[in-house]
Amino acid sequence: MTQLKSHNLVAHTYTDILFEKRPCLDQSGQPVKDLYNAWIILNNPKQYNSYTTTAVKEIILAFGEASNDRSVVAVVFTGTEDKAFCTGGNTKEYAEYYAGNPQEYSQYMRLFNDMVSAILKCEKPVVCRVNGMRIGGGQEIGMACDFTVASDLARFGQAGPKHGSAAIGGSTDFLHLYVGIERAMNSLTLCEPWTAHQALQVGLITDIAPALKVDGKFIPNPLVNITNYADEYGRIIFGAMKSGEALAKGKELMAKGEVDLSKLDEVTNKLIAKLLYTFPNCLAKTLTEVRKKKLEHWDKNKESSREWLALNMTTEGKAGFKAFNDGPKNDREINFIKLRQLLAKGNEWNDEMHRAISPQYQTHETV
């Protein structure tokens, strides 16, 4: 037999993420000999699987390794435990190292861009297994994947304009392709999260699975309205968060239950089993052609977005990330009204401005 060459850039031992090869299952649920799925797992559960600089570099290498591995059928991109797939960049690292350092953040964003591109150029289908929150940069790297399956306890959304950034690490490029301009605009500006049921309804994700067990039985997410209903404007909302007494009862059920992601794993494996029964080269070509729609926007915008994000770390980015990291637990946003009032008076961005608007220095009072 011909000695096969390795096309990986470097050999690497992973520290901030997990890289595992798990048996690929056939349509009857049985392992297939010599075929695997590569699981790339964000492993920072204490910080909701936010990615550090080291993790970003390792994700790039992991996707290259999975792409080059001839025995890999598909890639599963997920996070550890059940609270979050990913909530984006590591806010502590942002606040304590990158805030106020645009030259450093520019280099970091070069790595971030390469991470998104590594997902988009992977030669295997990529399934985002959403085991909890997919927020901010987590939403962006999730949308770079080809498919998404989620726990029905998951939530999806952005955080940028609320915390000093803009969702230009992929969301402004990708989200409208999934849900249309109006829904994308709503999510990207207001930063109001969608439930997994809403995400399924609007076409953001492929499938959901129940994850809460109460008295040994799986039940749908008790915090959302599962059936269609009309709101006060007559609009039909599916899977929106409950309110009032219904929400309180839902929280009681949540407290009684336990999270079990076995159904999510079943959905993940069944999706990949369907992909298993396709011609691999034809499948890869199809992925490439569909991904061009994302790449058309991503490749056009990623460099100018990187440059803007770097410079923004001297003003709104610095204020937003430091407020989130340093502010009191129940008050992690700047005083938006005071900021707008100060800017209307022509105040410049300086240390005095940061102190005036930031919760870690004083309580919110309008001028």
N, C-alpha and C positions, 0 to 999 in steps of 0.2 A: 504494500500500500504506500502511496505517495505521502511523504512527511508534510503535514499541513503547516502552513506559516501562520504566525500570530500577527494580526493587524491592529492590535491594541497599541496605543502610544507608549504606555508605561505599565509595568506591573505595579499593583497598588494594594495595600491593606487598608480597609476602610475603618475609620474611627468615629466619625460623626453621623454616619448613616449605616444601614445594614444592607448587604447585598447577598441575596440567597437564590439558589436554583432549586425550585420545587418541581416535582413531577407534573407533567402536563396530563390532564385527565381526558379520557375520551367521552363520547356522549352517554355511555353507561356509567360514568363516574369512576372508571378504573384507570390506574396509572399506565401511561404508554412508555414502553421500554425505550430508553435512550433519548427521550424528548422531555423538555423542561420549560417552565416559565421562569423568567428572571424577575424576582421581587426586589424592587428598589424602595427601601423603607426609611423615611425620615425618622430619626431617633432622638427627639428632644421633647419628650412628653411634658416635662415640667414647664416648658415655655411653649406649649401648644404646637410642638413640632415646627416652630419657626426655624428657618435655615440660617446658620452662621456662614461666615466666609469660607471656612473649611468645608462645611457641608455642600456649599455651592460647587466648589471644585470637585468634590467627590461625586456629586450627582452627574457632572459632565463626564467624568471617567466611567461611571457606572453605566450610563446610557451607551457610551462607546463600546464598553465590554459586552453588554447585552446585545447590541446591534451586530457585533462581530461574531458572536457565539453561534456556530452552525446548529447546535442542538436546541436553541431557544426558539420556541414557537411565538411567544408574546411576552411583553413586559407589563408587570403590574406595579404601578407607582402608588404608594400609600404611606401611611404613617403608623407609628406605634400606638397601642392602647385605643381608647374609644372617644376621646374628647375632640381630637382634631386630626384632619389630614395635614393641614398646614395653614398657619395664619400669616404667612409672608416672612419678610426679613426679620431678623432678631432685633427687637426694639432696643434691648439693653446695649447691644453692640452698636446699633445706629446712634443712640443717644450719647454713649460714652466714648466712642471713637470717631465715627463719621460725621456727626453734627458739627458744623463749622469748618469742616475740612473737605472742600469740594474736590481738591485734587486726589484725595484718597478715595472719596466716594465714586469718582469717575472711574477709577480702576476697578473698584468693586462692581460697578454697574457693567463694566466690560465682561466680567465673569458672569454676572446675571444674564446678560444677553447671550453669552455662549451656552448657558444652561438651557434657556428656552430653545435656542437653535439646536442643541443636542437632542432634545425631545422631538423636535420637528423633523430632524434628519435621520432618526432611528429607523433602521430597515425592518424592524418588527412592529406589529401593531402594539400600541401603548394604551393600556386600560388604567384610568385613574380610579382607584378604589377609595371612595371617600368615607372614612370611618368616623367622621365628626365634622367640625367646622372646616370650610374651605373659603377663607377670607383673604382679602388683600392680594399680596403676591402669591398666596396659595391658590386663589382663584385663577390667577394668570398662568401659573405653570400647569394647573389642572386643565385649563382650556387649550393648552398646547397639545394635550393628549388627544388620541383618536376617539376614545369612548370614555364615558363616566358611568360608574355604578355606585350607588350610595346607600348608606344606612338611612332609613327614613327619619332618623333623629338629626341628620346633618343639616347644616345651614350654609348658604352660599351668599357671597357679597363682597363689597369693596369697603375700604376705609380711608382712601386717599385724602379727599378734601376735608375730612374731619380731623385728620392727624398730620397735615402738612405736606401732602404729596398729591400726585395725580396718578391715575391707574394706567400709566403709559409703559408699563412693563409687559404689555400684552393685552390687557382688557379692552383698551380703546381700539385695538386692532382686531380682536377676536369676537367680543361679546355680541356685537350687532349681527355677526354672521350666524349666530345661534338664535337670537331672540328678536332681532329687528332693532331699528334705530330708537324708537320711542322707549321700549323697555330698557334698552342698553343705557340710554341717557338717564333714565330714572335711577337705575342702579349705580351708575358711575358718579352721579352728582350728589344724590341724597344719601347714599351709603346705607340704605335700608335693606337688611338681608332677606333672602327668600328661603322658605322652608324647602326641604327635599321634594315635597309634593308639588309646590309651586314650580320648582326648577324642572321637574319632569313635565309638567303641564306646558310650560313655555318652550320646551325643546332644548333646554340647556344640557340635560343628561339623558342617558339611555334607559336606565332602570333603577328601581329602588327595592330595598328589602327591609322587612321589619327587624328591629334590633332590640326591642324591649320585651323582656320576659316577666310576666306577673303570674305568680302561682304556677310556674312551670310552663306557661303557654305564651307564645308570641302574640303581642297586641300591636296595633298601629300606634304611631306617635300620639300620645294622649294630649299633647300641647297644641295640636293643630286640628282644625276642622277638616275631616277627611272627605266628607261629601260636599257636593256643590251647594252653594247657598248664595242668595243675592244680598249684597251689602245695601247701605242706606241710599245709594245712588242707582240701585238696580243692576249693578255689575255682578257677574258671576265670578266668585273667587273660589279657588280650589286649594285647600291645604294651607290657608292663612293661619297665623297664630290666633289662638283663642284669647278672649279677654274676660276680665271680671271673675265671676264665680266659676265659670267653666275652666278658666285657666288655673284657678286654685285647685280644683278637683283633679285637673291633669297633673299638676305638680305632686299631688298626693300619690297618684298612681306611679309617677316616676320614682318617688321616694321608696315605694314598696317593691319596685321591680329591680331587675339586674340587666345590664347590657350584655347581649350575646351576639357576636358578629358572625356566627356560623352561617346564617342565611345569606349574609352579604358575600361570604366566601363561596357559597353555592352559586349565587348569581354570577359572580366573577368567573368561576370555573366553567359554568355552562356557556357563557358568552365566548370564552376562549375555545371551548370544545367545538363550537360552531365554526370558528376561524380555522381550527385544525383541519377540517374537511374541505379545504380549498387548495388550489395550486399556489404554492408559496410565492412564485415570481409574479403571477397575475395579481395576487393579493398585494404584494409590495408596490407594484405599479399603480394599483388603484389608490393606495394610501398616498403615494407621491402626488398623484393628480389632484386628489381632494385637498391635500395639505397646501397646494399652491395658492388656494384662496386665502389661507392664513398668511402664508409667506409673502404674498403680494403686499400686504399691509405691514407686516413685521419687518421685512428687509428694507422697506421704504422709510420707516420711521425710527428704527431702533437706535441709530447713532445720534440723531438730533434729540431724541428722548433722553438718551444717556447724558448728553451734555447739559440739557435743561435740568435734569434731576440733580446733577452734581452742583450746579450753581444755586439751585433751590435750597441746598443744605446750609447756605449762609443766612437764609431768611425764614420762610415758612416751615421748611423741613426741620431746621434746627429747633424752632419753637415747638412744633408739633410733637416731634419724637422725644424731646426732653420733657415736655409736659406729660406725655403718656408714661415715660419711664420714671420720672422724679415726682410727679404729682401725687396727691393722696389717692387712695384706692378708689374712692367714690367720686373723684373729680380729676379726670385725666385729659380734659380738653382745655384749650386756651379760651380766653374771654373773647369770643368772635366779635361781639358788639364793640368792645373797647378797641380792638384792633382796627376795625373799620373806621371808628371815630378818629383814632390817632392818625391813620393814613389820610383821612379826609382833611386833616389839618396840616398835612405835609410833613409829618414826623418821619425821620429816617429810621431804617432798621439798624439798631445798635443794642448794646446791653441794657440800656434803660428801657427800650421798647420791650425786650424780652421779659424783663422783670415786671413790667406793667401789665402784661397780658397773661402771664403764666401762673397756674394754680399753685406751683410749688413755692411761690414767693408771697402770694397774698390771695385773699378771697376775691371773687369776681364782683367788681363794682363798676358800673358805667360812669364815664366821665361826663 
